[in-house]
């Protein structure tokens, strides 16, 4: 399956590799035109921070909520069998983050495999639904989120191992760079004596699913 087919099928958005510490419950600003943004002036970065700022939860509850959002990666048997081809957008952002700077047109292969997820469970969805209904009742949605119709919450995160192959003219420079990176990487030589490099997901998601705060249903 191709990467764009995969994201369209599961209604996902690509996540830059720089966001290693992202959690379920992080907030996203989705303008009426243009791509979603993970930060926006005046928008809290996480639903837990928003509820704490408005004093709907105390510090202990805030801490527990963040802890509950940091769920274990769940292996999905159907997704785990997938191989997602042409994942050049994810590959390019990963290489930029770890200091390689390789441009997209130097990648011969970019594939994601072993896909797994973190999914917000029903208990948490109901809890957030109750909080948001309370904000709505108290007319606090707009003061807190500026424009609730543009604010979304991340409810699923997708992880996987990224395998890439670099053009032969750049292979030696790539190998030298690899020696200085701390990112987990597995090197394999294929049948054509070409090198393939697999970067484990290492708790860094490559895509996410989001739902609008306005009308969120637990």
C-alpha positions as CSV (number, residue, x, y, z in Angstrom):
1,X,0.0,0.0,0.0
2,X,1.2,3.5,-0.8
3,X,1.6,6.0,2.0
4,X,-1.0,8.4,0.7
5,X,-3.5,5.6,0.3
6,X,-2.8,4.5,3.9
7,X,-3.3,8.0,5.4
8,X,-6.5,8.5,3.3
9,X,-7.9,5.1,4.3
10,X,-7.5,5.7,8.0
11,X,-8.1,9.5,7.8
12,X,-4.7,10.3,9.2
13,X,-2.4,13.3,9.1
14,X,1.4,13.1,8.8
15,X,3.4,14.0,11.9
16,X,6.9,15.6,11.6
17,X,9.5,13.4,13.2
18,X,10.6,16.2,15.5
19,X,7.6,15.6,17.7
20,X,9.0,12.8,19.7
21,X,7.2,13.7,23.0
22,X,3.7,14.0,21.6
23,X,0.8,12.3,23.5
24,X,-2.7,11.4,22.9
25,X,-4.7,14.4,23.9
26,X,-2.4,16.9,22.2
27,X,-4.3,19.7,20.5
28,X,-4.1,20.6,16.9
29,X,-5.2,23.8,15.1
30,X,-7.0,23.1,11.8
31,X,-7.6,26.3,9.8
32,X,-10.4,26.3,7.3
33,X,-7.8,26.4,4.6
34,X,-4.4,24.8,4.9
35,X,-2.6,22.0,6.8
36,X,-3.2,21.3,10.6
37,X,-0.7,22.9,13.0
38,X,0.5,21.5,16.3
39,X,0.8,24.9,17.8
40,X,-1.1,28.2,17.6
41,X,-1.0,31.4,19.6
42,X,-3.3,31.2,22.5
43,X,-4.0,27.4,22.1
44,X,-2.8,25.1,24.9
45,X,-0.7,22.2,23.6
46,X,-2.6,19.5,25.4
47,X,-6.2,19.1,26.6
48,X,-4.9,18.4,30.1
49,X,-3.2,21.8,30.2
50,X,-6.4,23.5,28.9
51,X,-8.5,21.9,31.7
52,X,-5.9,22.8,34.3
53,X,-5.6,26.4,33.1
54,X,-9.4,26.9,33.4
55,X,-9.2,25.3,36.9
56,X,-11.5,22.5,36.0
57,X,-9.0,20.0,37.3
58,X,-6.3,20.4,40.0
59,X,-2.6,19.7,39.7
60,X,-2.9,16.0,40.9
61,X,-5.7,15.4,38.4
62,X,-3.7,17.0,35.7
63,X,-0.7,14.8,36.4
64,X,-2.9,11.7,36.4
65,X,-4.6,12.7,33.2
66,X,-1.3,13.1,31.4
67,X,-0.1,9.7,32.8
68,X,-3.3,8.0,31.5
69,X,-2.8,9.5,28.1
70,X,0.7,8.0,27.8
71,X,-0.6,4.5,27.0
72,X,1.4,1.6,25.7
73,X,1.8,1.0,22.0
74,X,-0.8,-1.5,20.9
75,X,0.0,-4.0,18.3
76,X,-2.7,-4.3,15.6
77,X,-2.4,-7.6,13.8
78,X,-3.9,-6.2,10.5
79,X,-1.7,-3.1,10.5
80,X,1.4,-5.0,11.5
81,X,1.4,-7.0,8.3
82,X,1.2,-3.8,6.1
83,X,4.2,-2.4,4.2
84,X,3.6,1.2,3.4
85,X,5.6,2.4,0.3
86,X,6.7,5.8,-0.8
87,X,6.9,7.2,2.7
88,X,9.3,9.9,1.5
89,X,7.7,12.7,3.5
90,X,8.2,10.8,6.8
91,X,11.7,9.8,5.7
92,X,12.7,13.3,4.8
93,X,11.6,14.8,8.1
94,X,13.3,12.0,10.1
95,X,16.6,12.6,8.3
96,X,16.4,16.4,8.8
97,X,15.8,15.9,12.6
98,X,18.8,13.6,13.1
99,X,21.0,16.0,11.1
100,X,21.4,14.2,7.7
101,X,19.9,16.9,5.5
102,X,19.4,14.5,2.6
103,X,16.8,15.8,0.1
104,X,13.9,13.7,-0.9
105,X,15.2,13.0,-4.5
106,X,18.2,11.1,-3.0
107,X,16.0,8.4,-1.5
108,X,15.6,5.3,-3.6
109,X,13.3,3.5,-1.2
110,X,11.2,4.7,1.8
111,X,9.0,2.1,3.5
112,X,7.1,1.8,6.8
113,X,6.4,-1.6,8.3
114,X,5.4,-3.1,11.6
115,X,2.7,-0.4,12.1
116,X,1.3,-0.2,15.6
117,X,-0.9,2.4,17.4
118,X,-1.7,4.2,20.6
119,X,-5.5,4.7,20.9
120,X,-7.5,6.8,23.3
121,X,-9.7,4.3,25.2
122,X,-13.4,4.6,25.9
123,X,-12.9,5.5,29.6
124,X,-10.8,8.5,28.7
125,X,-13.1,9.6,25.9
126,X,-16.1,9.6,28.3
127,X,-14.0,11.5,30.9
128,X,-13.0,14.2,28.3
129,X,-16.6,14.4,26.9
130,X,-17.8,15.2,30.4
131,X,-15.2,17.9,30.9
132,X,-16.0,19.5,27.5
133,X,-19.7,19.4,28.2
134,X,-19.1,21.2,31.4
135,X,-17.0,23.9,29.6
136,X,-19.8,24.2,27.1
137,X,-22.4,24.6,29.9
138,X,-20.3,27.3,31.6
139,X,-19.7,29.1,28.3
140,X,-15.9,28.5,28.6
141,X,-15.2,26.8,25.3
142,X,-14.7,30.0,23.3
143,X,-12.6,31.9,25.9
144,X,-10.3,28.8,26.3
145,X,-10.0,27.7,22.7
146,X,-10.6,31.0,20.8
147,X,-12.3,29.2,18.0
148,X,-13.4,25.7,19.1
149,X,-14.4,24.7,15.6
150,X,-10.7,25.0,14.6
151,X,-9.3,23.1,17.5
152,X,-8.9,19.3,17.3
153,X,-7.7,16.6,19.7
154,X,-5.4,13.7,18.8
155,X,-7.1,10.4,19.6
156,X,-4.8,8.0,17.8
157,X,-1.0,7.9,17.1
158,X,0.6,5.6,14.6
159,X,4.2,4.2,14.8
160,X,6.3,2.0,12.6
161,X,9.8,1.0,11.5
162,X,11.1,3.2,8.6
163,X,13.3,1.5,6.0
164,X,15.2,3.6,3.5
165,X,17.7,3.2,0.7
166,X,19.9,6.1,-0.5
167,X,21.3,6.6,-4.0
168,X,24.7,5.0,-4.4
169,X,26.4,8.4,-4.9
170,X,25.4,9.4,-1.4
171,X,25.8,6.1,0.3
172,X,29.3,6.6,1.7
173,X,28.4,10.0,3.2
174,X,25.3,8.5,4.7
175,X,27.3,5.7,6.3
176,X,29.7,8.2,7.9
177,X,26.8,10.2,9.3
178,X,25.3,7.1,10.7
179,X,28.3,6.6,13.0
180,X,27.4,9.8,14.8
181,X,23.7,9.3,15.4
182,X,22.2,7.8,18.5
183,X,19.0,6.8,16.6
184,X,18.4,3.0,16.6
185,X,19.2,1.8,13.1
186,X,19.6,-1.7,11.6
187,X,21.7,-2.0,8.4
188,X,21.0,-4.8,5.9
189,X,22.6,-5.7,2.5
190,X,20.0,-6.9,0.0
191,X,20.4,-9.3,-2.9
192,X,21.7,-6.5,-5.2
193,X,24.4,-5.6,-2.7
194,X,22.6,-2.4,-1.8
195,X,22.4,-1.1,1.7
196,X,19.0,-0.7,3.4
197,X,18.7,1.2,6.7
198,X,15.8,0.5,9.1
199,X,15.0,3.1,11.8
200,X,12.9,1.7,14.7
201,X,9.9,3.7,15.7
202,X,11.6,4.5,19.0
203,X,8.4,6.0,20.5
204,X,8.2,8.6,17.6
205,X,4.9,8.5,15.8
206,X,4.7,9.2,12.0
207,X,0.9,10.0,11.8
208,X,-2.1,10.8,13.9
209,X,-5.9,10.9,13.9
210,X,-7.7,13.9,15.3
211,X,-11.3,14.8,16.2
212,X,-12.8,18.2,16.6
213,X,-13.2,19.6,20.1
214,X,-16.5,21.1,19.2
215,X,-19.0,18.3,19.4
216,X,-16.5,15.7,20.6
217,X,-18.4,12.5,21.4
218,X,-17.1,10.2,24.2
